[in-house]
Amino acid sequence: MSFINNIIERAKKNKKTIVLPETMDRRVLEAADKILKEDIANIILIGNKDSFDSKGLNLSKAKIIDPEKDKELTDDIINKLFELRKDKGLTIEEAKDLIMNDYMYYACMLVKIGMADGVVSGACHSSANTLRPALQIIKTRKDSTLVSAFFLMIVPDCKYGADGTFIFADSGLVQDPDATKLAAIAKDSADSFEKLVEKDAYVAMISHSTMGSAKHVLVDKVIKATKIAKKKYPKLRVDGELQVDAAVDKEVAKSKAPESKVAGKANVLIFPNLDSGNSGYKLVQRLAKAEAYGPITQGIAAPINDLSRGCTSDDIVGVVAITAVQAE
């Protein structure tokens, strides 16, 4: 069974309620139709159903919330958003404007009040527009120090990683994490890998240097992050600094990092900054024809996940299933 089919089967066994706020996009409605047909998750759609481009689709099992018509719920959500953010200077008028005109805020408030378990957005909005409401409303988990993002990479016909399955982090959110944040991203990414892939995580702290082969301030950051991760999370299988080939290829690892217990079998790759992480996942996606699911958030109090604006309806189905499993 493929990775994503396994995730879908897990989601079916413990159904969660996921909000899809971008009802102005046909791909989102097509995904909702597939999710409901296969009974993967309960779906909430936000908007006026008369405006949906839903010809040929069956959305009868979806819960549709129209902010204009569902006045009691909408007014309650506006008031709760105001109470939540008034100390940050938000007025009741601004709260109303956000809820009525930015359905991502409405979606996050549905999670906040317990009507939903997660949100998937980003098909036609930027990552910033997707994640800003989540960070303002849902906020970080109590046991996490930051919110970061990863891509689940499924590389076909690949002998590396977990049968071609990897997590690349941070590939979508934190631009230039310091050593402490990099260590936290490593821990959260390992946890995410083990929850979603159900295999042991082997974490490589990626650099252009392997075990001292180069000297540079960027290498120093990765070395420091590795030391912090090993000390703070003693059960974490982590090592670095490692070049990508030494991290994933056993033969290269034998010559470059023979003492490492991670080198040669890494399946979680922690990149030193967003430039390298984002470029890395796009290279593998395009050149190796890999499936790339994400950016998937971690460290947030409820799963709020982004989509690529180039996503297909099947991509959305996959991310909804991942979100449902994260919400378990």
C-alpha positions in Angstrom: 0.0 0.0 0.0 1.3 3.4 -0.9 2.1 6.0 1.8 -0.9 8.2 1.0 -3.3 5.3 0.7 -2.2 4.2 4.1 -2.8 7.7 5.5 -6.3 7.7 3.9 -7.1 4.4 5.5 -6.0 5.6 8.9 -8.1 8.8 8.5 -11.1 6.7 7.7 -10.8 4.7 10.9 -10.8 7.8 13.1 -12.8 10.4 11.2 -12.1 14.0 11.9 -13.8 17.2 10.8 -11.7 19.4 8.5 -12.6 22.9 7.2 -12.0 23.8 3.6 -12.5 27.6 3.4 -11.5 28.2 -0.2 -14.9 27.4 -1.7 -14.3 29.8 -4.6 -11.8 27.3 -6.1 -13.2 24.4 -8.1 -10.3 22.1 -7.1 -11.3 22.4 -3.4 -14.9 21.4 -4.2 -13.7 18.5 -6.3 -11.5 17.4 -3.4 -14.5 17.7 -1.0 -16.6 15.5 -3.3 -13.9 12.8 -3.3 -13.3 13.0 0.5 -17.0 12.7 1.2 -17.5 9.9 -1.4 -14.6 7.9 0.1 -15.7 8.8 3.7 -12.2 10.0 4.6 -13.3 12.9 6.8 -16.2 15.1 7.7 -16.0 18.4 5.7 -17.1 21.9 6.5 -17.3 24.4 3.6 -17.6 28.1 4.2 -19.5 30.4 1.8 -22.7 30.8 -0.2 -23.4 27.4 -1.8 -25.3 29.2 -4.7 -22.0 30.7 -5.7 -20.1 27.3 -5.7 -18.8 26.0 -9.0 -20.1 22.6 -8.1 -21.7 21.3 -11.2 -21.5 17.5 -11.3 -20.3 17.2 -7.7 -22.1 15.8 -4.7 -21.5 18.0 -1.7 -24.7 17.0 0.1 -22.8 15.4 3.0 -20.7 18.5 3.6 -21.7 21.0 6.3 -21.9 24.3 4.6 -21.7 27.5 6.7 -22.7 30.7 5.1 -21.4 33.6 7.2 -24.2 35.9 5.8 -27.1 33.5 6.6 -25.8 31.7 9.7 -26.0 34.9 11.8 -26.1 33.4 15.3 -22.9 31.3 14.7 -21.2 34.1 12.9 -21.9 36.7 15.5 -20.7 34.3 18.2 -17.4 33.8 16.3 -16.9 37.5 15.8 -17.3 38.2 19.5 -15.0 35.4 20.4 -12.3 36.6 18.0 -12.6 40.1 19.4 -12.2 38.7 23.0 -9.2 36.7 21.9 -7.4 39.5 20.1 -8.6 42.7 21.8 -5.4 42.9 23.9 -3.5 43.1 20.6 -5.6 46.1 19.6 -8.3 44.4 17.5 -11.6 46.2 17.5 -15.0 44.6 17.2 -15.4 46.2 13.7 -12.0 44.7 12.6 -13.0 41.3 14.0 -16.2 41.5 11.9 -14.3 42.5 8.8 -11.9 39.6 9.2 -14.6 37.0 9.8 -16.9 38.2 7.0 -14.1 38.7 4.4 -11.4 36.3 5.2 -12.8 32.8 5.6 -9.4 31.5 6.9 -10.1 33.4 10.1 -13.6 31.9 10.2 -12.1 28.4 9.7 -9.5 28.8 12.5 -12.2 30.1 14.8 -14.3 26.9 14.1 -11.3 24.9 15.3 -10.8 27.2 18.3 -14.4 26.7 19.5 -14.3 22.9 18.9 -16.5 22.6 15.8 -13.6 21.3 13.7 -10.3 19.4 14.1 -8.2 21.1 11.4 -8.1 23.3 8.4 -6.6 23.0 4.9 -6.2 26.1 2.8 -3.7 27.7 0.3 -5.0 26.6 -3.1 -5.6 30.2 -4.1 -4.0 32.1 -1.2 -0.4 32.7 -0.1 1.2 30.7 2.7 1.2 33.9 4.8 -2.6 34.3 4.4 -3.0 30.7 5.4 -0.7 30.6 8.4 -1.2 34.1 9.9 -4.7 33.4 11.2 -3.6 30.1 12.6 -0.7 31.6 14.5 -2.9 34.4 15.9 -5.8 32.1 16.8 -4.7 28.5 17.4 -1.1 29.4 18.5 1.7 26.9 19.4 1.3 23.7 21.3 2.2 23.8 25.0 5.0 21.4 24.5 6.5 23.2 21.5 8.7 26.2 21.2 7.9 27.2 17.6 5.8 26.5 14.6 7.6 25.1 11.6 6.7 23.4 8.4 7.8 20.3 6.5 7.2 18.5 3.2 6.5 14.8 3.1 8.5 13.6 0.1 7.6 10.2 -1.6 10.3 9.4 -4.1 9.4 6.6 -6.6 11.8 3.7 -7.1 14.1 5.0 -4.4 16.3 2.8 -2.1 17.0 5.7 0.3 15.2 6.9 3.3 12.2 4.8 4.4 11.6 3.2 1.0 11.8 6.6 -0.6 9.8 8.4 2.1 11.4 11.5 3.7 10.6 14.6 5.7 12.3 17.8 4.5 12.3 20.6 7.1 12.0 23.5 7.4 10.9 23.8 3.8 8.0 26.3 4.1 8.0 28.6 7.1 11.0 29.5 9.3 13.5 31.4 7.1 16.7 31.4 9.1 16.4 29.4 12.3 19.2 29.8 14.9 20.8 26.7 16.4 18.2 26.3 19.2 15.3 26.6 16.7 17.0 24.2 14.3 17.3 21.6 17.1 13.6 22.0 17.9 12.6 21.6 14.3 14.7 18.4 14.2 12.7 17.0 17.2 9.3 18.0 15.9 10.1 16.7 12.5 11.2 13.3 13.9 7.9 13.1 15.9 5.9 14.0 12.7 7.7 11.3 10.7 7.1 8.6 13.2 3.4 9.6 13.6 2.7 9.8 9.9 5.1 7.2 8.4 5.0 4.8 11.4 8.7 4.1 11.2 11.7 5.1 13.2 13.1 8.5 12.4 16.8 9.0 11.6 17.5 12.8 11.5 20.4 14.3 9.6 21.4 17.9 10.2 22.2 19.0 6.6 25.2 21.1 5.7 27.7 21.6 2.9 30.2 20.0 5.3 30.4 16.5 6.7 32.0 16.1 10.1 34.3 19.0 9.9 35.2 18.8 6.2 34.6 22.6 5.8 34.8 25.6 8.1 32.3 28.3 8.0 29.8 30.2 10.2 26.9 28.3 8.5 28.6 25.0 9.4 29.1 26.2 13.0 25.3 26.7 13.3 24.5 23.2 12.2 27.2 21.7 14.5 25.8 23.7 17.5 22.2 22.7 16.6 23.2 19.0 16.5 24.9 19.3 20.0 21.8 21.0 21.4 19.5 18.3 19.9 21.5 15.5 21.3 21.6 17.0 24.8 18.0 18.2 24.9 16.5 15.2 23.2 18.7 12.2 24.2 16.3 9.6 22.6 16.5 11.4 19.3 18.4 9.6 16.6 20.2 12.6 15.2 23.6 13.4 13.8 25.5 16.1 11.9 26.7 18.0 10.3 26.2 15.9 7.2 26.1 16.5 3.5 23.0 15.0 1.8 24.9 12.2 0.1 26.5 11.1 3.4 23.1 11.4 5.1 21.2 9.0 2.7 23.8 6.8 1.0 25.4 4.0 3.0 28.4 3.7 0.8 29.2 7.4 1.0 28.5 7.3 4.7 31.2 4.6 5.2 33.9 7.0 3.9 32.6 10.3 5.1 31.0 9.5 8.5 31.9 5.9 9.4 31.2 6.4 13.1 27.7 7.9 12.6 24.6 5.9 13.5 22.5 8.1 11.3 24.6 8.6 8.2 23.5 6.4 5.3 20.0 5.9 6.6 18.6 9.3 7.3 14.9 9.8 6.5 14.4 13.2 8.1 16.6 15.9 6.6 16.9 19.2 8.5 18.1 22.0 6.3 20.0 25.0 7.7 17.6 27.6 6.3 14.5 28.0 4.2 16.5 28.7 1.0 18.1 25.3 1.1 15.0 23.4 2.4 12.6 24.9 -0.1 15.0 24.5 -3.0 15.8 20.9 -2.0 12.2 19.8 -1.9 11.4 21.4 -5.3 14.5 19.8 -6.9 13.5 16.4 -5.7 9.8 17.0 -6.6 10.6 18.1 -10.2 13.7 16.0 -11.1 12.9 12.8 -9.3 9.1 13.1 -10.0 8.5 12.8 -6.2 5.1 13.4 -4.5 5.4 16.4 -2.2 2.8 16.9 0.4 3.0 20.2 2.3 3.9 22.5 3.7 2.6 20.6 6.7 2.8 22.5 9.9 4.0 21.2 13.2 4.2 22.7 16.7 0.8 24.3 16.3 -2.0 23.4 18.8 -4.2 22.0 16.0 -3.3 21.0 12.5 -3.6 23.9 10.1 -2.1 23.1 6.7 -1.1 24.9 3.6 -1.3 23.9 0.0 0.7 24.8 -3.1 -1.2 27.1 -5.4 -0.4 24.6 -8.1 -2.1 21.7 -6.3 -4.5 19.3 -7.9 -7.7 18.1 -6.2 -5.9 14.8 -5.4 -3.2 16.8 -3.7 -5.9 18.4 -1.5 -7.4 15.0 -0.7 -3.9 13.8 0.5 -3.3 16.9 2.7 -6.8 16.6 4.2 -6.0 13.0 5.1 -2.7 13.9 6.6 -4.4 16.7 8.6 -7.0 14.2 9.9 -4.2 11.8 11.0 -2.3 14.7 12.7 -5.5 15.6 14.6 -5.7 12.1 16.2 
